Amino acid sequence: MATINELAGSRIVAAGRKDAGDILDLGTSDTLLSLIDGEAEWITTAEKTEFLQAKGQIHELTGPGMLRFVTHSHYVQLEPGDKLGFDARAAAYLAVMETRNENIGLALAQGLSVNSGQIWVDVGTGTGAMVHALQQRAGQKDVWIVGIDRASKMIDEAWRHQRDNAPAWYVGQDLLTVKWPDSMVDGITALLLLHLIEDVDLLLSRLYRALKPGGIFAYAVSADSNPFVRMVMHQLTGPGDFFKQGQQPIRKSVLAAGFEIVREDTYRDEIVMDSPDAMLQLIGSIGAPSRRGVRTDVLPPTSVERIFHLVWVKKPVDAF
C-alpha cells in the first residue's frame, strides 16, 4: 500500500463509479487502485480477500483477481509509472543495496575503455550504482554519462547522491519511450536490468540502434543458478514472477539483436546480515518482490551467495 504522492507519474487507465455488489474483473495484471470514496473487497483466485477503504491511499493489487464493491464507490485504476515497484522503496534500496550493486558495476566497468569525449548511457540506472562505477573508471577524463530510469524516486536519490569525480545526468523516463539517437552513443551499460524486462528484444533493438558502429554494450544479469534469487522467491507470499528473463534467453536475444560477444564472466559475492529480520528488510527493499508480500513464518538465512553473469558485447564496426 502506498500514498498517492509516492506513486506520482502513474497513468490512469480507468475511472468510474460502482454500486454495492458490482464486480470489476482486473484479469491477470498487477494494478493500482485508489478508492475516492466507498469500500470494496479484493478477491484473488486463491480466494483470499482483502478489505479496501477510501483513505487517501493507493492499493497495490497483484492479479489475477476481482474487486467486489461493498458500498457505492468511486474508483480510479492506475498503471504504475514504475512497474517494477521500486519508487516506494527508493531510500531503503539505496541504503541496503547501493554499495553491494556498485561492486558488481565496478567489475563490469573494469572491462570497459571509457575515454575523453565519449557518451555513455546507463539504462535502468536506479539510484546510480553503475553510473558511479563508470565515473570511477573515467577518472578525471571528460566523459558524458547519462542514467535513465522510469522510477522517478530512484532518480531523485541518484541526483541527491551525485559524485564529483565526473559529470552525470539523470533522466526519469521509460526506456522504450526515450527518443534514442541513431549511432551516436559510444557505450551503454545495464546493471541488473535485463532479467526484469518483459520485452527485452524491443529494448535491445533500440540500444543497438543508438550505439555507434563498434560501440560497446555491457550488462550484468542474475545467473540462472543464483542462490539469492531462489532465497527471495522462497520468501514471497505472492506469485514469484519478478524475474522475467533467464540468463541464457537474454544471451540469445542479445545475439539476435546483432551484437557480437567480446567477453563473458561470472561475478560472485555473499550477502551477510546480522539476523533473519535484517535479511527480511533487505528483501523488502527490492521493489516488486515486496509488493507481492514477504513471508515471516519462514525465516531466511543470514547469509546467501549471489551469482551474476557479466557480458561485454559490441555493435559490429561495419553495422549501420
C-alpha positions in Angstrom: 0.0 0.0 0.0 1.4 3.4 -0.9 0.3 7.0 -0.8 -0.7 9.0 -3.9 2.5 11.1 -3.6 4.7 8.0 -3.6 3.2 6.9 -6.9 3.3 10.2 -8.8 3.7 9.6 -12.5 1.3 6.6 -12.6 -1.1 6.6 -15.6 -4.9 6.5 -15.2 -6.3 3.6 -17.2 -9.9 3.6 -15.9 -12.1 5.5 -13.6 -15.8 5.4 -12.7 -18.4 4.5 -10.1 -19.8 1.2 -8.9 -22.8 0.2 -6.8 -22.8 -2.2 -3.9 -22.4 -5.8 -5.3 -20.8 -4.7 -8.6 -17.8 -6.7 -9.8 -14.7 -5.4 -11.5 -12.6 -8.1 -13.0 -9.0 -7.0 -13.2 -7.7 -10.1 -15.0 -4.1 -11.3 -14.5 -2.3 -8.0 -14.5 -0.9 -6.2 -11.5 -2.7 -2.9 -11.0 -3.0 0.1 -8.6 -6.4 1.1 -7.3 -7.5 4.3 -5.5 -11.0 4.5 -3.9 -12.1 8.1 -3.9 -15.0 7.0 -1.6 -16.7 3.8 -0.6 -15.4 0.3 0.2 -14.5 -2.8 -1.7 -13.1 -6.3 -1.4 -10.2 -7.6 -3.4 -10.7 -11.3 -4.0 -7.8 -13.3 -5.6 -8.3 -16.6 -7.4 -6.8 -18.3 -4.3 -10.0 -17.0 -2.6 -8.0 -14.6 -0.3 -9.9 -11.5 0.5 -8.6 -8.0 1.4 -10.9 -5.3 2.6 -10.2 -1.9 0.9 -11.3 1.6 2.1 -11.0 5.1 0.8 -8.3 6.6 3.0 -6.2 8.6 0.5 -4.0 5.5 -0.3 -3.3 3.6 -3.4 -3.7 -0.2 -3.1 -1.2 -2.4 -5.0 -3.1 -5.4 -6.3 -1.4 -8.4 -7.6 -3.5 -10.3 -10.1 -5.3 -12.4 -11.0 -8.4 -11.3 -9.1 -11.5 -9.2 -8.9 -13.0 -6.3 -7.0 -16.4 -6.6 -5.3 -17.8 -3.3 -4.2 -19.3 -3.3 -0.8 -20.8 0.2 -1.0 -21.5 2.8 -3.7 -17.9 3.8 -4.6 -15.9 6.0 -7.0 -12.6 4.5 -8.0 -9.5 5.1 -10.1 -7.4 2.3 -11.6 -3.8 3.2 -12.5 -0.8 1.7 -14.2 2.3 2.4 -12.2 4.9 4.8 -13.7 7.3 2.4 -12.0 6.1 -1.0 -12.9 8.8 -2.8 -11.0 7.7 -1.3 -7.7 11.0 0.5 -6.7 9.7 4.0 -6.2 8.0 3.5 -2.8 11.3 1.8 -1.5 13.9 4.0 -3.2 15.5 5.3 0.0 15.6 1.8 1.6 17.0 0.3 -1.6 19.8 3.0 -1.7 20.7 2.3 1.9 20.7 -1.5 1.7 21.7 -2.4 -1.9 23.7 0.6 -3.4 27.2 -0.4 -2.3 26.7 -4.1 -3.0 25.4 -3.4 -6.5 28.1 -0.8 -7.2 30.7 -3.5 -6.6 29.1 -5.5 -9.4 29.2 -2.4 -11.6 32.9 -1.9 -10.8 33.6 -5.4 -12.0 31.6 -4.7 -15.2 33.4 -1.3 -15.7 36.8 -3.0 -15.4 36.2 -4.5 -18.9 35.5 -1.1 -20.4 37.6 1.6 -22.0 36.0 4.9 -21.0 37.7 7.7 -22.9 37.5 11.5 -23.1 34.8 12.9 -25.3 32.7 9.7 -25.2 29.0 9.5 -24.4 27.9 6.6 -22.1 24.3 5.8 -21.1 23.3 3.6 -18.2 19.8 2.1 -18.7 17.7 1.2 -15.7 20.1 3.2 -13.6 18.1 3.1 -10.4 20.0 5.1 -7.7 23.1 5.4 -9.9 25.3 2.4 -8.9 26.5 1.8 -12.4 26.9 5.5 -13.1 29.2 5.7 -10.1 31.2 2.7 -11.4 31.6 4.5 -14.8 32.7 7.7 -13.1 35.4 5.8 -11.2 36.5 4.1 -14.5 36.6 7.5 -16.2 38.7 9.1 -13.5 39.4 12.7 -14.5 38.5 12.2 -18.2 35.9 14.4 -19.8 33.1 11.9 -20.3 29.4 12.4 -20.7 27.4 9.9 -18.6 23.6 9.7 -18.6 21.5 7.5 -16.4 17.9 6.7 -17.4 15.1 5.1 -15.3 11.4 5.3 -15.2 11.3 5.1 -11.4 11.3 8.9 -10.6 12.1 8.5 -6.9 15.1 6.3 -7.7 16.3 9.1 -10.0 15.8 11.6 -7.2 18.0 9.5 -4.9 20.6 9.3 -7.7 20.7 13.1 -8.1 20.9 13.6 -4.3 24.0 11.2 -4.2 25.8 12.7 -7.2 29.5 12.2 -7.2 32.0 14.9 -8.1 34.7 13.0 -10.0 32.9 13.0 -13.4 29.7 14.8 -14.6 26.5 12.7 -14.8 22.9 13.5 -15.7 19.8 11.5 -14.8 16.7 11.2 -16.8 13.4 9.9 -15.5 11.7 8.2 -18.5 10.6 4.8 -19.7 13.4 3.3 -21.7 11.0 2.3 -24.5 9.7 5.8 -24.9 13.1 7.6 -25.0 13.8 9.0 -28.4 17.1 7.3 -29.0 19.6 8.9 -31.4 20.9 6.8 -34.3 24.6 5.7 -34.0 25.6 8.4 -31.5 26.4 6.7 -28.2 29.8 5.2 -27.5 28.8 2.8 -24.8 25.7 1.6 -22.9 25.5 -0.3 -19.7 22.7 -2.2 -18.0 23.3 -3.3 -14.4 20.8 -5.9 -13.1 18.1 -4.8 -15.5 17.6 -7.1 -18.5 16.2 -10.0 -16.4 13.5 -7.7 -15.2 12.2 -6.7 -18.7 9.4 -8.5 -20.5 10.0 -7.1 -24.0 13.8 -7.4 -23.9 14.1 -7.8 -27.7 12.5 -4.4 -28.3 14.8 -2.7 -25.8 17.9 -4.3 -27.3 16.9 -3.2 -30.8 16.7 0.4 -29.5 20.1 0.2 -27.8 21.7 -1.4 -30.8 20.4 1.5 -33.0 21.7 4.1 -30.6 25.3 2.8 -30.4 27.9 3.9 -32.9 29.4 1.1 -35.0 32.0 -0.6 -32.8 30.2 0.8 -29.7 30.1 -1.4 -26.5 27.1 -2.7 -24.6 28.0 -4.2 -21.2 25.4 -5.8 -19.0 25.1 -7.9 -15.8 22.1 -10.1 -15.1 21.2 -12.6 -12.4 22.7 -16.0 -13.2 20.3 -18.9 -13.7 21.9 -20.6 -10.7 21.7 -17.6 -8.4 21.0 -18.7 -4.8 20.0 -15.2 -3.8 17.1 -15.3 -6.3 16.0 -18.7 -5.0 16.0 -17.4 -1.5 14.0 -14.3 -2.4 11.4 -16.4 -4.3 11.1 -18.7 -1.3 10.1 -15.8 0.9 7.4 -14.4 -1.3 3.7 -14.8 -0.4 2.6 -13.9 -4.0 3.5 -15.0 -7.5 7.2 -15.2 -8.0 7.4 -13.8 -11.5 9.6 -10.7 -10.8 12.5 -12.1 -12.9 11.1 -12.1 -16.4 14.1 -13.4 -18.3 16.8 -16.0 -17.7 20.5 -15.7 -18.4 20.5 -17.9 -21.5 17.4 -16.4 -23.2 18.9 -12.9 -22.6 22.1 -14.0 -24.3 20.2 -15.4 -27.3 18.3 -12.1 -27.6 21.5 -10.1 -27.4 22.9 -12.1 -30.3 19.7 -11.9 -32.3 19.8 -8.1 -32.0 23.1 -8.1 -33.9 25.6 -7.8 -31.2 28.9 -9.6 -31.1 30.1 -11.1 -27.8 33.5 -9.8 -26.7 33.8 -11.3 -23.3 31.8 -13.1 -20.6 32.5 -13.6 -16.9 30.9 -14.6 -13.6 30.7 -12.3 -10.6 30.1 -13.8 -7.1 29.6 -12.2 -3.7 27.9 -13.0 -0.5 25.3 -11.0 1.4 25.7 -11.4 5.1 23.2 -9.9 7.5 23.1 -9.7 11.3 19.8 -11.5 11.6 16.9 -13.1 9.7 14.9 -9.9 10.3 17.7 -7.9 8.7 17.5 -10.2 5.6 13.7 -9.7 5.5 14.3 -6.0 5.4 16.7 -6.4 2.6 14.2 -8.4 0.6 11.6 -5.7 1.4 13.7 -3.1 -0.4 13.8 -4.9 -3.7 10.7 -3.4 -5.4 8.3 -5.9 -6.9 9.1 -8.9 -4.6 8.0 -6.9 -1.6 4.8 -5.8 -3.4 3.9 -9.5 -3.5 4.4 -9.8 0.2 7.3 -11.3 2.2 6.7 -14.3 4.4 7.7 -14.0 8.0 6.5 -17.5 9.0 9.7 -18.9 7.4 12.9 -17.2 8.3 15.5 -16.6 5.7 19.2 -17.4 6.2 21.5 -14.7 7.5 24.0 -15.2 4.6 23.4 -16.1 0.9 25.6 -16.2 -2.2 24.8 -14.1 -5.2 25.9 -15.1 -8.7 25.7 -12.8 -11.8 26.5 -13.2 -15.5 28.7 -10.3 -16.8 28.8 -9.8 -20.6 30.6 -7.3 -22.9 29.3 -7.1 -26.5 29.8 -4.7 -29.3 27.9 -3.4 -32.3 29.9 -4.6 -35.4 32.1 -1.9 -36.9 30.5 -2.3 -40.3 27.0 -2.0 -39.0 24.7 0.9 -40.0 
